[in-house]
Amino acid sequence: MILVALLSSLAASAALAHEVLPAIADMEAVGDRLELTVEAPLEGHVAGIDLGAVEDTNAAPEAETYDALRALGAEAMEARFRAFWPEMAARIEILVDGVAVTPDLDGVEIPEPGDLSLPRPASLSFSVPLPEGAEAVRIGWDAAFGTLVIRQQGVEKPYDGYLEAGALSDPIRLGGGDQASALQSFLRYIPVGFDHILPKGLDHILFVLGLFFLAARMRPLLWQVSAFTLAHTVTLALAALGYVSVPASIVEPLIAASIAFVAIENILFPHLGFWRPVVVFGFGLLHGLGFASVLGEFGLPEGAFVPALIGFNIGVELGQLTVIALAFLAVGWAWRKPWYRRVIAIPASAAIALVGIYWVIERTLL
């Protein structure tokens, strides 16, 4: 009953989630100024949400303020942001050859409100002066502003960095040459992949738990997880390379349906059928497209695309294995008990199925 309650509460919070995604900053030295354009929703900043501490805005104490800002027209929201800018500027850290400079606001573009269940993207432009002979900069911002992806433009071998909330970049040479090596990209993207399972990938967590609750032995569980891993690795690679592109409006409801399917199958069939790995493989193809949409939010470094992609995928696998390990620690001791299926597997699968069905309806009709 505790497990069912936990899953239900997770579903309730995630069903209306405004997921917090990384802000994407393109940086370029133009004449005597360093210009940055940041793509991100701005309502979270104005509302005062600690974007480095929450996974979706509905989990923040300022959620009501955020939703009210989301509903504002573009002109009204721009006015609110411009009033907030001096506070934000003071919390953006830019060092030019070690000297701190405060950015100037150059412009902000906010679209009219659309689907209020989704974040509203905006474009923020600011710049700092570059003294003659400036060689390198370091960039970061307050941890409350969340994760920041920095992409250097207009130079050869550009810097590309994924900065966790509050982190400051390494020195970035203005003339280029700081492109990460293959090994650096590989290592950097492992935690990025892990982060998109734990704690951010509730869809994928519930699917993996669905596999877990039918398999009362490790061997069949590993068969299923292997099929899932192989499948989403294939579509993640194909989508990231641009060979496959499926709209999120199609992929997301199907992923929700896959969660409901495996959970309902757990209830109806007491044993693992021969068809299960095939079905899991097919659903893994869908989940790979879901991972690809995450990568599409901030891209992969052009000069080390393959190592970064492999690192991301390994991070995803480590996240999945962690989910299985935690589930095993919680209820694995009861696998051999005659009441395991009745008391644990079926109620947990029912809760997962309800979440999946709700998401199918929400993502299709609401």
Secondary structure, DSSP 8 states (H G I E B T S, - for coil): -HHHHHHHHHHHHHHT--B---EEEEEEEETTEEEEEEES-SHHHHHT--TTT-SBGGGSTTHHHHHHHHTS-HHHHHHHHHHHHHHHHHTEEEEETTEEE--EEEEEE------TTS----EEEEEEE--TT--EEEEEE-GGG--EEEEE-SSSS--EEEE-TT-B---EETTS-----HHHHHHHHHHHHHHTTTTT-HHHHHHHHHHHHH-SSHHHHHHHHHHHHHHHHHHHHHHHTTS----HHHHHHHHHHHHHHHHHHHHH-SS--TTHHHHHHHHHHHHHHHHHHHHHHH---GGGHHHHHHHHHHHHHHHHHHHHHHHHHHHGGGTTSTTHIIIIIHHHHHHHHHHHHHHHHHHHH-
